[in-house]
Amino acid sequence: MGEIFVRNDVRLVYGGGDVGLMGIIADSVMNNGGKVTGYIPQYLNEFEKAHTGISELFIVDSMHERKRLMFERSDAFVILPGGFGTLDEICEIITWRQLRLHSKPIVFVDINKYWSALFETFVDHMIAEKFVRPEHKKFYKVIENLDEVLPSLVSQLGGDVPDRVSRLL
């Protein structure tokens, strides 16, 4: 993912951590000559550790501020496998799209069918129960591998390569 971003001059905007997938992809972008902006809340920095080897690192006051700044600094969102924090960010960014607060592309990378239960079971269940409209599934794209990320974003942006992409993990 990091190499793809660098080859296409895309800045990575992310949660600022130095651990897990977040840290690995940030390292990949930096090691390949790219640019990375991270936002981490002070309290999270105390046990997760901020990534001090990135282009820009901002220590913020809260998770809400972190998510707001990541949203503002991003032109698109790429969602890789993750945990509850990722799920929180997914729900917020899709809800904001539903409320017409943005029209930025959202792409789920469904590596090894990681997100399949969410799409094939839960979202369809919400639609069947009439809490979500079928057309809301158009707010995001689901792809299966990293090579499809940029083409999917470009098609959603009308042919433009995004300058900044937020990776939600």
DSSP file (Angstrom, degrees, kcal/mol; ACC not computed):
  #  RESIDUE AA STRUCTURE BP1 BP2  ACC     N-H-->O    O-->H-N    N-H-->O    O-->H-N    TCO  KAPPA ALPHA  PHI   PSI    X-CA   Y-CA   Z-CA
    1    1 A M     >        0   0    0      0, 0.0     4,-2.3     0, 0.0     5,-0.2   0.000 360.0 360.0 360.0 -44.6    0.0    0.0    0.0
    2    2 A G  H  >  +     0   0    0      1,-0.2     4,-2.3     2,-0.2     5,-0.2   0.906 360.0  49.6 -60.1 -43.2    2.8    2.4    0.9
    3    3 A E  H  > S+     0   0    0      2,-0.2     4,-2.7     1,-0.2    -1,-0.2   0.886 109.1  52.6 -64.0 -39.0    4.6    1.8   -2.4
    4    4 A I  H  > S+     0   0    0      2,-0.2     4,-1.2     1,-0.2    -2,-0.2   0.928 110.2  48.2 -62.5 -45.4    1.4    2.4   -4.3
    5    5 A F  H  <>S+     0   0    0     -4,-2.3     5,-2.8     1,-0.2     3,-0.5   0.938 113.3  46.8 -60.3 -47.1    0.8    5.7   -2.6
    6    6 A V  H ><5S+     0   0    0     -4,-2.3     3,-1.8     1,-0.2    -2,-0.2   0.919 108.0  55.1 -64.5 -44.3    4.4    6.9   -3.2
    7    7 A R  H 3<5S+     0   0    0     -4,-2.7    -1,-0.2     1,-0.3    -2,-0.2   0.790 115.0  41.3 -58.2 -27.0    4.4    5.9   -6.9
    8    8 A N  T 3<5S-     0   0    0     -4,-1.2    -1,-0.3    -3,-0.5    -2,-0.2   0.201 113.9-114.7-108.6  14.3    1.3    8.1   -7.3
    9    9 A D  T < 5 +     0   0    0     -3,-1.8     2,-0.5     1,-0.2    -3,-0.2   0.883  61.5 154.4  55.3  44.8    2.4   11.0   -5.1
   10   10 A V      < -     0   0    0     -5,-2.8     2,-0.3    -6,-0.1    25,-0.3  -0.901  38.8-136.8-105.7 128.1   -0.3   10.4   -2.6
   11   11 A R  E     -a  164   0A   0    152,-3.1   154,-2.9    -2,-0.5     2,-0.5  -0.657  16.8-132.0 -81.6 136.6    0.2   11.6    1.0
   12   12 A L  E     -ab 165  36A   0     23,-2.4    25,-3.1    -2,-0.3     2,-0.5  -0.790  19.8-169.9 -88.7 128.2   -0.9    9.1    3.7
   13   13 A V  E     +ab 166  37A   0    152,-2.6   154,-1.8    -2,-0.5     2,-0.3  -0.985  26.5 142.0-115.2 126.0   -3.0   10.7    6.5
   14   14 A Y  E     - b   0  38A   0     23,-2.4    25,-1.7    -2,-0.5   154,-0.1  -0.861  62.3 -71.3-154.4-174.5   -3.5    8.3    9.4
   15   15 A G        -     0   0    0    152,-0.4    23,-0.1    -2,-0.3   153,-0.0   0.412  61.2-121.1 -73.9   0.2   -3.8    7.9   13.2
   16   16 A G        +     0   0    0     21,-0.2    35,-2.7     1,-0.2    24,-0.2   0.503  59.7 143.7  81.7   4.4   -0.1    8.6   14.0
   17   17 A G  B     -G   50   0B   0     33,-0.2    -1,-0.2    22,-0.2    33,-0.2  -0.363  46.8-148.9 -81.5 160.3    0.7    5.3   15.7
   18   18 A D  S    S+     0   0    0     31,-1.9     2,-0.3    30,-0.4    32,-0.1   0.132  72.1  77.8-109.3  16.9    4.0    3.4   15.5
   19   19 A V  S  > S-     0   0    0     30,-0.2     4,-2.2     4,-0.1     3,-0.4  -0.815  82.6  -2.8-126.6 163.9    2.4   -0.1   15.9
   20   20 A G  H  > S-     0   0    0     -2,-0.3     4,-2.1     1,-0.2     5,-0.2  -0.022 116.1 -26.9  59.4-157.6    0.5   -2.7   13.9
   21   21 A L  H  > S+     0   0    0      1,-0.2     4,-2.6     2,-0.2     5,-0.3   0.853 136.7  60.7 -58.6 -36.0   -0.6   -2.2   10.3
   22   22 A M  H  > S+     0   0    0     -3,-0.4     4,-2.1     1,-0.2    -1,-0.2   0.949 108.8  41.3 -58.1 -50.3   -0.7    1.6   10.8
   23   23 A G  H  X S+     0   0    0     -4,-2.2     4,-2.5     1,-0.2    -1,-0.2   0.883 113.4  53.7 -65.6 -39.4    3.0    1.7   11.7
   24   24 A I  H  X S+     0   0    0     -4,-2.1     4,-2.2     2,-0.2    -2,-0.2   0.926 111.8  43.3 -63.7 -46.1    4.0   -0.7    8.9
   25   25 A I  H  X S+     0   0    0     -4,-2.6     4,-2.5     2,-0.2    -1,-0.2   0.896 112.8  52.3 -70.1 -38.7    2.3    1.2    6.1
   26   26 A A  H  X S+     0   0    0     -4,-2.1     4,-2.5    -5,-0.3    -1,-0.2   0.926 110.6  49.2 -60.2 -43.3    3.6    4.5    7.4
   27   27 A D  H  X S+     0   0    0     -4,-2.5     4,-3.4     1,-0.2    -2,-0.2   0.909 109.2  52.3 -60.4 -42.6    7.1    3.1    7.4
   28   28 A S  H  X S+     0   0    0     -4,-2.2     4,-1.1     2,-0.2    -2,-0.2   0.919 110.2  47.5 -61.4 -44.6    6.6    1.8    3.9
   29   29 A V  H  <>S+     0   0    0     -4,-2.5     5,-3.1     1,-0.2     3,-0.5   0.951 116.5  43.9 -61.1 -48.5    5.5    5.2    2.7
   30   30 A M  H ><5S+     0   0    0     -4,-2.5     3,-1.8     1,-0.2    -2,-0.2   0.918 110.9  53.6 -64.0 -43.9    8.5    6.9    4.4
   31   31 A N  H 3<5S+     0   0    0     -4,-3.4    -1,-0.2     1,-0.3    -2,-0.2   0.712 109.3  50.4 -65.3 -19.9   11.0    4.3    3.3
   32   32 A N  T 3<5S-     0   0    0     -4,-1.1    -1,-0.3    -3,-0.5    -2,-0.2   0.236 125.8 -98.2-102.9  12.6    9.9    4.8   -0.3
   33   33 A G  T < 5S+     0   0    0     -3,-1.8    -3,-0.2     1,-0.2    -2,-0.1   0.654  79.1 132.6  86.6  16.5   10.3    8.6   -0.2
   34   34 A G      < -     0   0    0     -5,-3.1     2,-0.4    -6,-0.2    -1,-0.2  -0.180  54.6-105.0 -92.1-172.8    6.7    9.5    0.4
   35   35 A K        -     0   0    0    -25,-0.3   -23,-2.4    19,-0.1     2,-0.4  -0.934  28.7-173.1-120.8 139.5    4.9   11.8    2.9
   36   36 A V  E     -b   12   0A   0     -2,-0.4    20,-2.2   -25,-0.2     2,-0.5  -0.996   7.9-166.7-134.6 132.8    2.9   10.9    5.9
   37   37 A T  E     -bc  13  56A   0    -25,-3.1   -23,-2.4    -2,-0.4     2,-0.4  -0.984  14.6-171.3-117.9 128.7    0.8   13.0    8.3
   38   38 A G  E     -bc  14  57A   0     18,-2.5    20,-2.5    -2,-0.5     2,-0.4  -0.927  13.4-165.0-123.6 147.2   -0.3   11.5   11.6
   39   39 A Y  E     + c   0  58A   0    -25,-1.7    20,-0.2    -2,-0.4   -22,-0.2  -0.990  16.0 170.0-128.3 121.2   -2.6   12.6   14.4
   40   40 A I  E     - c   0  59A   0     18,-2.5    20,-2.2    -2,-0.4     2,-0.1  -0.996  32.5-121.0-134.8 133.9   -2.5   10.9   17.7
   41   41 A P  E  >  - c   0  60A   0      0, 0.0     4,-2.1     0, 0.0     3,-0.3  -0.428  27.4-120.0 -68.6 146.6   -4.3   11.9   21.0
   42   42 A Q  H  > S+     0   0    0     18,-2.4     4,-0.9     1,-0.2    19,-0.1   0.908 112.1  50.4 -53.1 -48.3   -1.9   12.6   23.9
   43   43 A Y  H  4 S+     0   0    0      1,-0.2     4,-0.4    18,-0.2     3,-0.4   0.857 110.3  49.8 -64.5 -33.8   -3.4    9.9   26.1
   44   44 A L  H >>>S+     0   0    0     -3,-0.3     4,-3.0     1,-0.2     3,-1.2   0.849 102.9  61.5 -71.2 -33.6   -3.1    7.3   23.3
   45   45 A N  H 3<5S+     0   0    0     -4,-2.1     4,-0.5     1,-0.2     5,-0.3   0.775  92.6  67.8 -60.7 -27.0    0.5    8.3   22.8
   46   46 A E  T 3<5S+     0   0    0     -4,-0.9    -1,-0.2    -3,-0.4    -2,-0.2   0.775 120.6  12.7 -69.0 -26.5    1.2    7.2   26.4
   47   47 A F  T <45S+     0   0    0     -3,-1.2    -2,-0.2    -4,-0.4    -1,-0.2   0.606 132.7  43.1-124.5 -17.8    0.6    3.5   25.6
   48   48 A E  T  <5S-     0   0    0     -4,-3.0   -30,-0.4    -5,-0.1    -3,-0.2   0.782  98.2-134.2 -95.7 -31.4    0.5    3.1   21.8
   49   49 A K      < -     0   0    0     -5,-0.7   -31,-1.9    -4,-0.5   -30,-0.2   0.714  13.2-108.1  79.2 120.3    3.5    5.4   21.0
   50   50 A A  B     -G   17   0B   0     -5,-0.3     2,-0.9   -33,-0.2   -33,-0.2  -0.394  30.7-111.0 -72.5 151.0    3.4    8.0   18.3
   51   51 A H    >   -     0   0    0    -35,-2.7     3,-0.6     1,-0.2   -13,-0.1  -0.760  33.9-178.6 -85.8 105.5    5.4    7.4   15.1
   52   52 A T  T 3   +     0   0    0     -2,-0.9    -1,-0.2     1,-0.2     5,-0.1   0.496  69.7  71.8 -86.0  -3.4    8.2   10.0   15.3
   53   53 A G  T 3  S+     0   0    0      3,-0.1    -1,-0.2    -3,-0.0     2,-0.2   0.079  77.8  99.8-100.4  24.5    9.7    9.0   12.0
   54   54 A I  S <  S-     0   0    0     -3,-0.6     3,-0.1   -38,-0.1   -17,-0.1  -0.616  83.9-106.4-107.5 169.8    7.0   10.5    9.8
   55   55 A S  S    S+     0   0    0    -19,-0.2     2,-0.4     1,-0.2   -18,-0.2   0.909 102.5   9.7 -60.3 -47.3    6.8   13.8    7.8
   56   56 A E  E     -c   37   0A   0    -20,-2.2   -18,-2.5     2,-0.0     2,-0.4  -0.999  64.6-176.0-138.6 133.1    4.3   15.5   10.2
   57   57 A L  E     -c   38   0A   0     -2,-0.4     2,-0.5   -20,-0.2   -18,-0.2  -0.995   4.4-169.5-131.3 127.9    3.1   14.3   13.6
   58   58 A F  E     -c   39   0A   0    -20,-2.5   -18,-2.5    -2,-0.4     2,-0.6  -0.971  12.5-151.4-119.2 125.2    0.4   16.2   15.5
   59   59 A I  E     -c   40   0A   0     -2,-0.5     2,-0.2   -20,-0.2   -20,-0.0  -0.858  27.6-172.2 -91.8 120.2   -0.4   15.4   19.2
   60   60 A V  E     -c   41   0A   0    -20,-2.2   -18,-2.4    -2,-0.6     3,-0.1  -0.611  31.5-117.5-114.4 171.7   -4.0   16.3   19.7
   61   61 A D  S    S+     0   0    0    -20,-0.2     2,-0.3    -2,-0.2   -18,-0.2   0.778  84.3   6.9 -81.4 -28.3   -6.4   16.5   22.7
   62   62 A S     >  -     0   0    0      1,-0.1     4,-2.1   -20,-0.1    -1,-0.1  -0.947  67.3-108.2-151.8 166.0   -9.0   13.8   21.8
   63   63 A M  H  > S+     0   0    0     -2,-0.3     4,-2.8     2,-0.2     5,-0.2   0.877 118.8  56.8 -63.6 -38.0  -10.1   11.1   19.5
   64   64 A H  H  > S+     0   0    0      1,-0.2     4,-2.5     2,-0.2    -1,-0.2   0.936 108.0  45.9 -60.8 -45.9  -12.8   13.4   18.2
   65   65 A E  H  > S+     0   0    0      2,-0.2     4,-2.7     1,-0.2     5,-0.2   0.907 111.6  53.3 -62.6 -41.1  -10.2   16.0   17.2
   66   66 A R  H  X S+     0   0    0     -4,-2.1     4,-2.5     1,-0.2    -2,-0.2   0.949 111.8  43.9 -57.6 -51.2   -8.0   13.3   15.7
   67   67 A K  H  X S+     0   0    0     -4,-2.8     4,-2.5     1,-0.2    -2,-0.2   0.892 113.3  51.7 -64.5 -39.8  -10.9   12.0   13.5
   68   68 A R  H  X S+     0   0    0     -4,-2.5     4,-2.7    -5,-0.2    -1,-0.2   0.934 112.7  44.7 -62.4 -46.1  -12.0   15.5   12.5
   69   69 A L  H  X S+     0   0    0     -4,-2.7     4,-2.2     2,-0.2    -2,-0.2   0.898 112.5  51.1 -67.3 -40.1   -8.4   16.5   11.4
   70   70 A M  H  < S+     0   0    0     -4,-2.5     4,-0.4    -5,-0.2    -1,-0.2   0.924 112.4  48.0 -61.2 -42.7   -7.9   13.2    9.5
   71   71 A F  H >< S+     0   0    0     -4,-2.5     3,-1.2     1,-0.2    -2,-0.2   0.944 112.6  47.7 -61.3 -49.1  -11.2   13.8    7.8
   72   72 A E  H 3< S+     0   0    0     -4,-2.7    -1,-0.2     1,-0.3    -2,-0.2   0.838 113.7  47.3 -62.9 -34.3  -10.4   17.4    6.9
   73   73 A R  T 3< S+     0   0    0     -4,-2.2     2,-0.4    -5,-0.2    -1,-0.3   0.405 100.8  84.6 -89.4   2.6   -6.9   16.5    5.6
   74   74 A S    <   -     0   0    0     -3,-1.2    91,-0.2    -4,-0.4     3,-0.1  -0.838  49.4-170.7-113.3 144.6   -8.1   13.6    3.4
   75   75 A D  S    S+     0   0    0     89,-2.7     2,-0.3    -2,-0.4    90,-0.2   0.568  81.2   5.4 -98.6 -16.1   -9.5   13.5   -0.1
   76   76 A A  E     -d  165   0A   0     88,-0.7    90,-2.8    28,-0.2     2,-0.4  -0.967  68.7-125.8-161.1 166.3  -10.4    9.8    0.2
   77   77 A F  E     -de 166 106A   0     28,-2.4    30,-2.7    -2,-0.3     2,-0.5  -0.986  12.1-167.8-130.1 130.9  -10.6    6.9    2.6
   78   78 A V  E     -de 167 107A   0     88,-2.6    90,-2.6    -2,-0.4     2,-0.6  -0.977  11.6-157.7-116.9 124.7   -9.1    3.4    2.4
   79   79 A I  E     +de 168 108A   0     28,-3.4    30,-3.1    -2,-0.5    90,-0.2  -0.906  13.1 178.9-111.5 116.0  -10.2    0.9    4.9
   80   80 A L        -     0   0    0     88,-1.4    30,-0.1    -2,-0.6    -2,-0.0  -0.550  48.7 -61.9-101.8 170.9   -8.0   -2.1    5.6
   81   81 A P  S    S+     0   0    0      0, 0.0     2,-0.3     0, 0.0    -1,-0.2  -0.260  75.7 138.4 -53.8 140.8   -8.7   -4.9    8.1
   82   82 A G        -     0   0    0     -3,-0.1    87,-0.0     1,-0.1     2,-0.0  -0.911  42.3-102.6-165.8-170.5   -8.9   -3.6   11.7
   83   83 A G     >  -     0   0    0     86,-0.7     4,-2.2    -2,-0.3     3,-0.2   0.041  65.5 -46.1-110.1-146.0  -10.7   -3.7   15.0
   84   84 A F  H  > S+     0   0    0      1,-0.2     4,-2.6     2,-0.2     5,-0.2   0.849 130.9  55.9 -63.0 -37.1  -13.2   -1.7   17.0
   85   85 A G  H  > S+     0   0    0      2,-0.2     4,-2.2     1,-0.2    -1,-0.2   0.912 109.0  47.9 -61.9 -41.1  -11.4    1.6   16.3
   86   86 A T  H  > S+     0   0    0     83,-0.6     4,-2.8     2,-0.2    -2,-0.2   0.920 110.3  51.8 -63.5 -43.9  -11.7    1.0   12.6
   87   87 A L  H  X S+     0   0    0     -4,-2.2     4,-2.5     1,-0.2    -2,-0.2   0.901 108.6  51.5 -60.6 -41.2  -15.4    0.1   12.9
   88   88 A D  H  X S+     0   0    0     -4,-2.6     4,-2.0     1,-0.2    -1,-0.2   0.937 112.4  45.3 -59.5 -47.7  -16.0    3.3   14.8
   89   89 A E  H  X S+     0   0    0     -4,-2.2     4,-2.6     2,-0.2     5,-0.2   0.875 111.1  53.7 -66.3 -37.8  -14.3    5.3   12.0
   90   90 A I  H  X S+     0   0    0     -4,-2.8     4,-2.5     2,-0.2     5,-0.3   0.954 109.4  47.7 -59.9 -51.2  -16.1    3.4    9.3
   91   91 A C  H  X S+     0   0    0     -4,-2.5     4,-2.2     1,-0.2    -2,-0.2   0.904 114.2  47.2 -59.8 -41.8  -19.5    4.1   10.8
   92   92 A E  H  X S+     0   0    0     -4,-2.0     4,-2.6    -5,-0.2    -1,-0.2   0.936 112.9  46.3 -67.1 -45.9  -18.8    7.8   11.2
   93   93 A I  H  X S+     0   0    0     -4,-2.6     4,-1.3     1,-0.2    -2,-0.2   0.864 116.0  45.5 -69.6 -34.9  -17.4    8.4    7.7
   94   94 A I  H  X S+     0   0    0     -4,-2.5     4,-2.6    -5,-0.2    -1,-0.2   0.889 112.6  51.5 -72.9 -39.2  -20.3    6.5    6.1
   95   95 A T  H  X S+     0   0    0     -4,-2.2     4,-2.3    -5,-0.3    -2,-0.2   0.920 108.3  51.4 -62.0 -43.0  -22.8    8.3    8.2
   96   96 A W  H  <>S+     0   0    0     -4,-2.6     5,-3.1     1,-0.2     6,-0.7   0.865 110.3  49.9 -61.9 -35.1  -21.3   11.7    7.3
   97   97 A R  H ><5S+     0   0    0     -4,-1.3     3,-1.6     3,-0.2    -2,-0.2   0.921 109.3  50.8 -67.3 -43.6  -21.6   10.6    3.7
   98   98 A Q  H 3<5S+     0   0    0     -4,-2.6    -2,-0.2     1,-0.3    -1,-0.2   0.868 109.6  50.7 -60.4 -37.4  -25.3    9.6    4.2
   99   99 A L  T 3<5S-     0   0    0     -4,-2.3    -1,-0.3    -5,-0.2    -2,-0.2   0.372 116.9-117.0 -82.8   4.8  -25.9   13.1    5.8
  100  100 A R  T < 5S+     0   0    0     -3,-1.6    -3,-0.2     2,-0.2    -2,-0.1   0.795  75.8 132.1  63.3  31.7  -24.3   14.7    2.8
  101  101 A L  S   <S+     0   0    0     -5,-3.1     2,-0.3     1,-0.2    -4,-0.2   0.624  78.8   0.5 -83.9 -14.4  -21.4   16.2    4.8
  102  102 A H        -     0   0    0     -6,-0.7    -2,-0.2    -5,-0.1    -1,-0.2  -0.980  46.5-154.7-160.7 166.4  -19.0   14.9    2.2
  103  103 A S        +     0   0    0     -2,-0.3     3,-0.1    -3,-0.1    -6,-0.0  -0.017  47.0 142.8-132.7  27.7  -18.8   13.0   -1.0
  104  104 A K        -     0   0    0      1,-0.1   -28,-0.2   -30,-0.1    -2,-0.1  -0.423  58.2 -97.8 -72.2 144.0  -15.2   11.7   -0.6
  105  105 A P        -     0   0    0      0, 0.0   -28,-2.4     0, 0.0     2,-0.4  -0.301  33.9-162.0 -63.2 144.2  -14.5    8.2   -1.9
  106  106 A I  E     -e   77   0A   0     33,-0.3    35,-2.3   -30,-0.2     2,-0.5  -0.996   8.3-175.9-128.5 124.2  -14.5    5.3    0.5
  107  107 A V  E     -ef  78 141A   0    -30,-2.7   -28,-3.4    -2,-0.4     2,-0.5  -0.982  12.4-156.8-127.0 124.6  -12.9    2.0   -0.4
  108  108 A F  E     -ef  79 142A   0     33,-3.1    35,-2.9    -2,-0.5     2,-0.9  -0.865  10.4-148.7 -94.4 128.4  -12.9   -1.2    1.7
  109  109 A V  E     - f   0 143A   0    -30,-3.1     2,-1.6    -2,-0.5    35,-0.2  -0.871  10.6-162.1 -97.5 104.9  -10.0   -3.5    0.9
  110  110 A D    >   -     0   0    0     33,-3.6     3,-1.8    -2,-0.9     2,-0.2  -0.431  14.0-177.0 -89.7  61.2  -11.6   -6.9    1.6
  111  111 A I  G >  S-     0   0    0     -2,-1.6     3,-1.7     1,-0.3    34,-0.1  -0.416  73.5  -7.6 -64.8 127.9   -8.4   -8.9    1.9
  112  112 A N  G 3  S-     0   0    0     32,-0.3    -1,-0.3     1,-0.3    32,-0.0   0.810 125.6 -67.7  52.1  33.8   -9.1  -12.6    2.5
  113  113 A K  G X  S+     0   0    0     -3,-1.8     3,-0.9    31,-0.1     4,-0.4   0.785  88.6 152.2  62.1  29.6  -12.8  -11.7    2.8
  114  114 A Y  T <  S+     0   0    0     -3,-1.7     3,-0.4     1,-0.3     4,-0.2   0.893  74.7  36.1 -58.0 -42.7  -12.1   -9.8    6.1
  115  115 A W  T >> S+     0   0    0      1,-0.2     4,-1.8     2,-0.1     3,-0.7   0.417  87.8 103.1 -92.4   1.5  -15.1   -7.4    5.7
  116  116 A S  H <>>S+     0   0    0     -3,-0.9     4,-3.5     1,-0.3     5,-0.5   0.863  77.4  54.1 -55.8 -41.8  -17.5  -10.0    4.0
  117  117 A A  I 3>>S+     0   0    0     -4,-0.4     5,-2.0    -3,-0.4     4,-1.1   0.873 107.8  52.2 -62.4 -35.2  -19.5  -10.5    7.2
  118  118 A L  I <4>S+     0   0    0     -3,-0.7     5,-2.8     3,-0.2     6,-0.2   0.928 121.6  29.7 -64.7 -45.1  -20.1   -6.8    7.4
  119  119 A F  I  <>S+     0   0    0     -4,-1.8     5,-0.8     3,-0.2    -2,-0.2   0.910 124.8  42.0 -84.1 -44.7  -21.3   -6.5    3.8
  120  120 A E  I  <5S+     0   0    0     -4,-3.5    -3,-0.2    -5,-0.2    -2,-0.1   0.712 132.5  16.4 -79.7 -19.7  -22.9   -9.8    3.2
  121  121 A T  I  X<S+     0   0    0     -4,-1.1     4,-2.0    -5,-0.5    -3,-0.2   0.763 127.6  33.8-115.8 -64.7  -24.7  -10.1    6.5
  122  122 A F  I  ><S+     0   0    0     -5,-2.0     4,-2.5     2,-0.2    -3,-0.2   0.933 119.4  43.8 -71.6 -48.5  -25.0   -7.0    8.6
  123  123 A V  I  ><S+     0   0    0     -5,-2.8     4,-2.2     1,-0.2    -1,-0.2   0.937 116.8  48.5 -62.6 -44.9  -25.5   -4.2    5.9
  124  124 A D  H  ><S+     0   0    0     -5,-0.8     4,-2.6    -6,-0.2    -1,-0.2   0.870 110.6  52.3 -62.2 -35.4  -27.9   -6.4    4.0
  125  125 A H  H  X S+     0   0    0     -4,-2.0     4,-2.1     2,-0.2    -2,-0.2   0.914 108.0  50.3 -65.3 -43.2  -29.7   -7.1    7.3
  126  126 A M  H  <>S+     0   0    0     -4,-2.5     5,-2.8     2,-0.2     6,-1.2   0.878 112.3  48.3 -62.6 -36.9  -30.0   -3.4    8.0
  127  127 A I  H ><5S+     0   0    0     -4,-2.2     3,-1.6     4,-0.2    -2,-0.2   0.933 110.4  50.3 -67.2 -46.1  -31.4   -2.9    4.5
  128  128 A A  H 3<5S+     0   0    0     -4,-2.6    -2,-0.2     1,-0.3    -1,-0.2   0.847 111.0  49.4 -60.8 -33.7  -33.9   -5.8    4.9
  129  129 A E  T 3<5S-     0   0    0     -4,-2.1    -1,-0.3    -5,-0.2    -2,-0.2   0.420 115.9-119.6 -86.1   1.5  -35.0   -4.3    8.2
  130  130 A K  T < 5S+     0   0    0     -3,-1.6    -3,-0.2     2,-0.2    -2,-0.1   0.766  83.5 115.5  66.8  29.4  -35.4   -0.9    6.5
  131  131 A F  S   <S+     0   0    0     -5,-2.8     2,-0.4     1,-0.2    -4,-0.2   0.616  80.5  36.2 -94.5 -18.0  -32.9    1.0    8.6
  132  132 A V  S    S-     0   0    0     -6,-1.2    -2,-0.2    -9,-0.1    -1,-0.2  -0.989  84.7-125.8-133.2 140.9  -30.6    1.6    5.6
  133  133 A R    >   -     0   0    0     -2,-0.4     3,-1.8     1,-0.1     4,-0.3  -0.638  21.1-123.6 -85.4 145.1  -31.6    2.2    2.0
  134  134 A P  G >  S+     0   0    0      0, 0.0     3,-1.7     0, 0.0     4,-0.2   0.854 110.1  61.8 -54.9 -36.1  -30.2    0.0   -0.7
  135  135 A E  G >  S+     0   0    0      1,-0.3     3,-1.6     2,-0.2     4,-0.1   0.681  86.6  74.5 -67.9 -15.2  -28.7    3.0   -2.5
  136  136 A H  G X  S+     0   0    0     -3,-1.8     3,-1.7     1,-0.3    -1,-0.3   0.700  78.6  73.6 -70.1 -17.2  -26.6    3.8    0.5
  137  137 A K  G X  S+     0   0    0     -3,-1.7     3,-0.9    -4,-0.3    -1,-0.3   0.694  84.2  69.2 -66.4 -15.8  -24.4    0.8   -0.5
  138  138 A K  G <  S+     0   0    0     -3,-1.6    -1,-0.3     1,-0.2    -2,-0.2   0.541  76.7  82.6 -78.1  -5.9  -23.2    3.1   -3.3
  139  139 A F  G <  S+     0   0    0     -3,-1.7     2,-0.3    -4,-0.1   -33,-0.3   0.656 100.9  26.8 -71.2 -14.9  -21.4    5.3   -0.7
  140  140 A Y    <   -     0   0    0     -3,-0.9     2,-0.4    -4,-0.2   -33,-0.2  -0.958  69.7-135.9-144.8 160.0  -18.4    2.9   -0.7
  141  141 A K  E     -f  107   0A   0    -35,-2.3   -33,-3.1    -2,-0.3     2,-0.5  -0.911  12.8-148.0-115.5 146.8  -16.7    0.4   -3.0
  142  142 A V  E     +f  108   0A   0     -2,-0.4     2,-0.3   -35,-0.2   -33,-0.2  -0.974  22.1 174.0-115.4 124.0  -15.4   -3.0   -1.9
  143  143 A I  E     -f  109   0A   0    -35,-2.9   -33,-3.6    -2,-0.5     3,-0.1  -0.805  28.4-140.3-123.9 167.4  -12.3   -4.3   -3.6
  144  144 A E  S    S+     0   0    0     -2,-0.3   -32,-0.3   -35,-0.2     2,-0.3   0.641  74.5  29.7-107.7 -15.8  -10.3   -7.4   -2.9
  145  145 A N  S >  S-     0   0    0    -34,-0.1     3,-1.6     1,-0.1     4,-0.3  -0.968  74.9-111.0-146.3 163.2   -6.7   -6.4   -3.3
  146  146 A L  G >  S+     0   0    0     -2,-0.3     3,-1.5     1,-0.3     4,-0.5   0.783 109.0  67.4 -63.1 -30.7   -4.3   -3.5   -2.9
  147  147 A D  G 3  S+     0   0    0      1,-0.3    -1,-0.3     2,-0.1     3,-0.1   0.711  98.6  54.6 -64.8 -18.1   -3.7   -3.1   -6.7
  148  148 A E  G <> S+     0   0    0     -3,-1.6     4,-2.1     1,-0.1    -1,-0.3   0.555  85.7  86.7 -89.3  -9.5   -7.4   -2.0   -7.1
  149  149 A V  H <> S+     0   0    0     -3,-1.5     4,-2.4    -4,-0.3     5,-0.2   0.965  92.1  38.2 -59.3 -59.9   -7.2    0.8   -4.5
  150  150 A L  H  > S+     0   0    0     -4,-0.5     4,-3.1     1,-0.2     5,-0.3   0.917 115.5  51.7 -64.4 -44.9   -6.0    3.7   -6.7
  151  151 A P  H  > S+     0   0    0      0, 0.0     4,-2.3     0, 0.0    -1,-0.2   0.905 111.6  49.5 -57.1 -38.3   -8.0    2.7   -9.7
  152  152 A S  H  X S+     0   0    0     -4,-2.1     4,-1.8     2,-0.2    -2,-0.2   0.926 113.4  45.2 -65.9 -43.7  -11.1    2.6   -7.5
  153  153 A L  H  X S+     0   0    0     -4,-2.4     4,-1.7    -5,-0.2    -1,-0.2   0.921 112.6  51.3 -64.4 -43.7  -10.4    6.0   -6.0
  154  154 A V  H  <>S+     0   0    0     -4,-3.1     5,-3.3     1,-0.2     6,-0.5   0.907 109.3  50.2 -61.5 -42.5   -9.6    7.5   -9.4
  155  155 A S  H ><5S+     0   0    0     -4,-2.3     3,-1.0    -5,-0.3    -1,-0.2   0.888 111.7  48.2 -65.1 -36.7  -12.9    6.3  -10.8
  156  156 A Q  H 3<5S+     0   0    0     -4,-1.8    -1,-0.2     1,-0.2    -2,-0.2   0.771 110.8  51.7 -72.6 -25.1  -14.8    7.7   -7.9
  157  157 A L  T ><5S-     0   0    0     -4,-1.7     3,-0.5     3,-0.2    -1,-0.2   0.254 120.7-105.6 -94.9  11.8  -13.0   11.1   -8.2
  158  158 A G  T < 5S-     0   0    0     -3,-1.0    -3,-0.2     1,-0.2    -2,-0.1   0.816  81.7 -41.9  71.3  30.5  -13.7   11.4  -11.9
  159  159 A G  T 3 <S+     0   0    0     -5,-3.3     2,-0.3     1,-0.3    -1,-0.2   0.390 106.8 123.5 100.0  -3.5  -10.2   10.5  -13.1
  160  160 A D    <   -     0   0    0     -3,-0.5    -1,-0.3    -6,-0.5    -3,-0.2  -0.735  59.4-130.4 -93.7 139.8   -8.2   12.5  -10.6
  161  161 A V        -     0   0    0     -2,-0.3   -11,-0.0    -3,-0.1    -7,-0.0  -0.756  34.0-116.0 -81.7 128.6   -5.6   10.9   -8.4
  162  162 A P        -     0   0    0      0, 0.0     3,-0.1     0, 0.0    -8,-0.1  -0.347  12.8-148.2 -66.1 146.1   -6.2   12.0   -4.8
  163  163 A D  S    S+     0   0    0      1,-0.3  -152,-3.1  -153,-0.1     2,-0.4   0.844  84.0  25.2 -78.7 -35.6   -3.5   14.1   -3.1
  164  164 A R  E     -a   11   0A   0   -154,-0.2   -89,-2.7     2,-0.0   -88,-0.7  -0.995  66.3-170.3-136.5 131.5   -4.1   12.8    0.3
  165  165 A V  E     -ad  12  76A   0   -154,-2.9  -152,-2.6    -2,-0.4     2,-0.5  -0.983  13.7-145.7-125.3 131.6   -5.7    9.5    1.4
  166  166 A S  E     -ad  13  77A   0    -90,-2.8   -88,-2.6    -2,-0.4     2,-0.7  -0.828  11.1-150.6 -94.1 126.9   -6.7    8.6    4.9
  167  167 A R  E     - d   0  78A   0   -154,-1.8     2,-0.7    -2,-0.5  -152,-0.4  -0.879  10.0-150.0 -98.1 117.4   -6.1    5.0    5.8
  168  168 A L  E       d   0  79A   0    -90,-2.6   -88,-1.4    -2,-0.7   -82,-0.1  -0.794 360.0 360.0 -92.4 118.7   -8.7    3.9    8.4
  169  169 A L              0   0    0     -2,-0.7   -86,-0.7   -90,-0.2   -83,-0.6   0.303 360.0 360.0-131.5 360.0   -7.4    1.2   10.6
